[in-house]
Amino acid sequence: MLLKCSASIRNRIESRKPVRLRMGASLKLVYWESERERCERGWKAEITTFRNHIQKLLKDSPSLKPYLQEIFAECYSDASESMSILIGVEIPQDQIVTLEQVLDKTYCP
């Protein structure tokens, strides 16, 4: 039981990072116009990598999906704050994507 609990806690912690990073890459695509032409393919590759990581976490622990829904707004807020500093543009706090879009392989902002 302790090992299962530890794995669950570890998965919860690990699930935050790819969600924040996925959101950051999406925000770059939408808001960082001056770098888009040069960096777009790399950002799209990042999005794919982070999406695959999130999907693997969910495959290994399907019970994480409600937790991801719970932390999604916070992860977006964290990513938008970081990207505002990086890009030098104020990014609205209103979410531009949903968790379902983040997990959808056909969606790219």
N, C-alpha and C positions, 0 to 999 in steps of 0.2 A: 504494500500500500504506500509506503514512504517513497519508493522509487517512482511509482505512478504519479504521486503528488509532485515530486520534484520535476518530473518530465512535463507535467501540465504547467507548472509555474515557469519553467524554462521556455516552453512553447509560447506562453503569453508574453514573456519579455521579448523573445525573438520575433514575435509577430509585429511588434510596433515598428521596428526599424525599416523593414521593407515597405510598409504602408507609407511611412513618412518619406522615404526615398522615392517611391513611386509617385507620390503627390508632388514632390519637388521637381522631378523630371517632367511631369505634366505641366506644372506651372511655368517651367522654363520654355516649353514649346509654345505656350499661349502668350506669355508676357515678354520674353526676352528677344525682341524683334531684331536687335542689332547683331545678335549671334546666331539667329535661327538658321540662316543659309549654311553657315560653316559647321554647325554642331547638330543639326536636326537628326541625322542618321544615328549619331551616338546617343542622343537623348532617347530616341525610339528604341534603340537596343537596350538602354537602361530600363526603360519601361517594361520591355519584354522580360528581362532578367528578373526584375522585382516582382512582376506578376507571376512568373513561374515559381518563384520562391514562396510567395503567398499561397499559391495553389498547392504546392507540396506540403506546406504547413497544414492547410485545411484537409488535405488527403490523409495525412498522418493523424490529425486530431480534428475531426469534423466539429467537435464541440467548441472549437475556437471561433466559429463564424459569429455567434452572438457577441462574443468579446470584441471581435473586429468591428462589428456594427457599433458597439458601445464606444470604442476609442477612435472611430473614424473622424469625427469632428475635431477632436483634439489633435490628431495627426495632421489633418489639413491645416489647422491653425498654426501648428509648429512649422510645417513646411512653408506656409505662406509668409510667416515672419522671417524665416531664413532666406527665402527667395527674394523678399523685398529688400533685404540688406544686400544680397549678392548682386541683384539686378539694378538696384537703385530706383525702383518703381514701386509705388504703393500698390499692393495686391489686395483686392477686396477680401474681406473675411467670409463672404458668402461662398459656399462650396460650388465649384464649377463642375464637379463630377460626383457621382454616387459610388458607393462601394461596389455595386453591381457592374458599373462601367469600368471600374478599376480592375475587376476580375475578368471582364469580357475581352477575349483575345482579338475580337474584331474592332474594338473601340480604341481610338487614339485621338486625343484632342487636336 
